[in-house]
Amino acid sequence: MKLLEYEAKRVFAEYGIPVPKGVVIRAPEEVAAHLPDLGDGVVLKAQVDVGGRGKAGGVLFADAKTAVETARELFSREIKGVPVGEILAEERLPIEHEYYVSIAVDRSSRQPVVLFADAGGVEIEKMAEEDESAVRRVIVSPLLSDIPPFLMRELLGGAPEELAPVINSLYHVFQGKDAMLAEINPLVTTARGVYAADAKLIVDDNALARQGITVNRDLSEREREAEKHGFSYVELDGSIGVIGNGAGLTMSTLDLIEFYNGRAANFLDVGGGADQERVMHAVKLVASMPGVNVIVVNLLGGITRCDEVAKGIIAAGVAPTVIVRMAGTNEEEGRRLLAECGYRMLDSMDTAVKAAMEVSP
């Protein structure tokens, strides 16, 4: 789950990383009370979970005279379609130089990788594409509690040594918070010292409970509903709903839809042994997706009983057309139940997907 900037900065500060003075406001007038602490120059940052916030107009600069009006202007905006409900008002730092540092998981070595660049506050991906040497990287064993000095020297190159403690503290954040990504961009030097001018922290979804996070804000309402029922569920941008049992069978259904130039609306695996109630919730969930006018239910009965699947589909009673392909345990009873209610059943995955294409080409 991705934390908002002010939340990430609170974590960074707990680990000893210097951050600018700042306060979260939820109304324009609130900034006035904090100006004596923030100084004449302030930076107003929309706290929205979108990338490229600055380029999209989500970061504005102001002074003591214009802060309230500038905050009002920012609250009235939508940043990439997301309304602004909170603003982080910060002191404006006297920046001397900007750097980039991040820590993520290197998938090849399965160990933390630290990236560092002598230029921050820019599009780091573009810079790395144009000049690979611009971004230095070191792999750190997860068994180490600190970044070893020789790796730190390799990372910094000619950059100031005063950055080292901050980078090491960021490594502590990465380890302590079960992070997938910990990033400071820009990491700035000033006459007063080093600061994390911006902060990004993404916590591994699998570790949210260990971190005391009860709600994953990155999930949509449907994804939360799916999580509640234990479904493997991913939303896509198509119009054909898909329900299967087993990841392989469900993925095969998606592949076949793609093969016939269709677009799947989702991936939903109800798992093995799904009963009537579980299937009913799955069908209702997929039917609630905007733009879905047909659902392909593709199940193989083993532990799962086809009559239970049929009862679940019937109990859901959704508006979108439901096309069923199922085979296996209690298949005849399942077919009989669905036939009595007028559902369309087909004998193969191929014919079921083709039929769905006719409804939602």
N, C-alpha and C positions, 0 to 999 in steps of 0.2 A: 504494500500500500504506500502510495506516495504521500508524504507529509507536505503541508503547505510551508512556504518559506519561513514564516514566523515560528512555526512548530519546530522546524529543523534547526533554526537558530537557537531556540531554547535548549535543544539537545546539545548542540555544539558548545554553548556556553557552559552547560553542566560538565562538559569534558575539558573545560579550560581554553577553548578556542575563542579569541576576542571577536566580538560582533559589535556593530554600531549600536548606539543608544536608539531604542525604538519603542513604539507602542502601537497596539492594534486599535483602530477606531472603527465604529460602525455607523457614525453619522458625521457629516462635514464639520459641525461645530465643535466636536470633541477634540479636534487637533489643536484648537486655540489654547486649551488648558495646559498642553504639553510643550508648547513652543519655548518657554523659558529653559527647559531641560534639553531640547533638541537643537537650539541655536537658531541663527537667522536663516541658514540654508537647510531645507528639508527635502527629502525624497519621499514621494508617495507611491507605494507599490500595491497594485490590485492583488488581493490574495485569491487567485483563481487557479484551478488546476489545469492549466494549458501551457503548452510550450511556446517559445517565441513571444513571451508576454511583452517585452520591451518594444519590439518592432510593431506589435499590434496595438500600441498606445496604452499599455497597462502600467507604465512607469512614467511619472511626471515629476518635474522639479519645481520648487517654489521657494519663496522667502517668507518672512514673517507676515508681510502685508498681503501676500496672495495665497497663503496656505489654505485658508478656509474655502475660498472660491475655487481653487484648484482641486481640492478634495471633493467639492460638490460636483465639479465637472467629471472627475473620475468615477464617482458613484453613479453618474447618469449613463455611463458607457457600458457596452457589452464587449468583452474581450473574447474574440473568436466565438461569439454566440453565448458566452457565459456572463450573466449579470454580475456586477461587482457588489458584494455584500459586506466585505471587510477590506480595509486598507492598512497596510503596515506603513506607519509614518516614522521615518528614520532621520537621524542627523546626516548631513551631507559631509562625507569624508574628504579631507584634502589629499587626494590620491597622488602618489608619486609614480607608481608603476603597478601594472596589473599582470597577474599570473593565472595559470589554470592548474587545478589539481583535482583528481578524482580517483576513487577506489571502487573497483567492481570485481566480479568473479570472472577469471579467465577460464573459458570453457574448455580449452585444450589441456591446460595443466590442472584444472579444478582447484586453483589456488587464487588468493587475492592478487590483483594486478593494480599497481599504482601508476597513474599517468600524470605527467607534468609537462607544462609548456611555459615558455618565457613570455608568452603573450596570452592574456585572458580577456574576457569580455567580448569575445568574437565567436564566430561560428567555428567551433573547434573541429567539427567533422570536415568542413571544407578546407580548413587550414592543413589538416593532416593528409587529405587527399592530394593537395598541391605540393606539400613538402613533408614526407614521412619523418624526416629527421627533426621536424619542429616539435614533435611530441615524444618525449622520452618515457620509457616504461620499464618497470622492474616487477618481477614476481616475488612475492613474500610468502614464505611458508606459514600456513595458518597455525602452526605449533608455536610460532614466535609471538611474544607479547608486544614487541616493539620492532620497528623497521631497523635492521642493522645499520650501523654508521656507514659501512662501505657501500651499501645499496642507496643510502640517502645521498651520499656524495655523487654517485652515478646519476641519480635522479635530478639533483639540483644543477649539476654542471657548474656554470658560472653565476648562478642565482645566489642571492644573499643567504648566508647560513641561518639568519634569524627566522627563515621560513620553516626550517627543519622541525622545531617543536610543534608548530601548528599542524604540519603534515602528519607527524607521528600521532598527535591527538586525534586527527581525523581517522587514522587507522584504528585507534581505540574505539571511536564511535562505530566504525564499520563492524568491528568484532562484537562490541558490546550490545549493539542494537540489531543484530542479525540482519544486516543491511544487504541489499542487492546492489545498491549504488549509494555512495557518499561523495558529494561533489561540492567544490567551492569555485565559483566562476563569476566574478573574478576574486582571486585572493590578492589583496592589495597591500602595498607598503605605503606608509605615511610617515610624517615626521614624528608622530606619536607611537608608531609601531605597526604591527601587522594586523589586518582585519579580514574576516570573512564578509565581504560586501554582499555576497549572495550565498544561498545555501540550498542544496537539494539532498533529500534523504528518502530512499525507497526501502521499506522494510519488507523482508520476505513474507509473503502471505502465509506460508506454513508456520511462521514463528509469531504470528500476531498474538496468540493466547499467551505465549511466554513473555511477550513484551507488554502484556496488560491491555492490549487493544481488543475491544469486544466487537466493534463494528468495522468491517472493511468498507471504507467509503468509496473505493474504486469500483465496487460492484453496483450494477443497476438493480432496481427493485426485483426484476425477473431473475437476475443472477443470484440475488439473496434468497429468493423463493426456491430456486434450484438447489442452492447450497443446503437449505433447510431440509430438503427431501433427499439429499445425498446424490443428486444427479451429477454426471459429468456434462457440463453445459457451456457452450460458447455461442455467442450471438454473431451472426454474419449479416451481410447486407442484401440477401436475396429474398425471394417470395415463396419458396417451397419449404414448408416445415418438414423436419426429419426427426423421427424417433426410432431408435434401435436398441437392441440389447447386446452389449459388447462393443468395445471401441472399434475393433476391426470391421465388424458388420456395419456399424454406423458410418465409419469413414468410407467404406466401399460404396455405400448409398450416396454419400456426398460426391465421391469421384464419378459415379455414373451420371448424376445430375449434371456435373460439369462436362462430362463427355457428350451429353446431348445438348450442350450449350444452354443449360438452365442455370439458375442461381439458387443455392440453398440459403435458407433464412437462418439456419442454426445447426448446431451439433448437439444432440441430446441422447445420452446413453443412460437408460434406466437401470442398467446392471442386471445381474443374474437373479432369478427368483422373484421378479417383480410381481406383486399381487394386484388385485383389482384397484385398490385405492392408489397405489403408486402409479399405475398406468393412467388412471383418471387425472391425477395431478399433472402428469407429464403432458397429456393431450391439452389440458386447459392452459398450461403454461405456454406451450408453443402457439396455441390458437390466439393467445392474448397479444402476440407480436404484431405490430402494425404492418399491413401489407401482405400478411400470410392468408392466402385464400385456398390453399390445399395442403394437406399434411400426409406424408408418406410414413406409415407405421410398418417397419420391417423387422420382424422378430422371429427368432428360432426358439422353439419350445424344447427345453431340456429340463433344467430345474424350473424354468418358467413354464407355466401352463397356459396353453392357448385360450382355454375357456376363461381364465382369469383376465387375460389381456382383452378378450372380447367384452367382458363385463365392464372393464375399466373404460374402454372406448365408448361404450353405450352410456355409461354413467356420466361421462364428461359432457355429452350432448352439445358439442360446439358447433358454431356456424360454418367454419371452413369445411370443405369437402375432405373426408378422411378416406384414403386409399390404403387397404391393408394387404400386406403379404406376410403370412405367418405359416410355419410348418413345425411339426413336432408333437410334443406331448398334448393330448386332448385336442388335437387339431379339428377333428370332426365336430366336436361339441362347440368349439369356438366358432367354426364356420356357420354352424346352424344358428347360433345366437345372433351373429352379425347379419346373416341372410334375413332373418325374421325382421330385423330393423332396417333393412334396405341398404346396408353398407356394401361398397364395391370391393370385392376381393380378387386378387390376381395370384397366379401360381409362381411367378418368378419376380426377382428384384428388377430385372430388366423391363418387364411389362408394367410393373407398378410405377416405375420412374417415367416410362413413356406416357402412361395414363396421366400422371401428374403434370407432365409437360403440356398436355392438351388443355388442362384446366388453367395452368399458369405458365404460358410459353415465355 
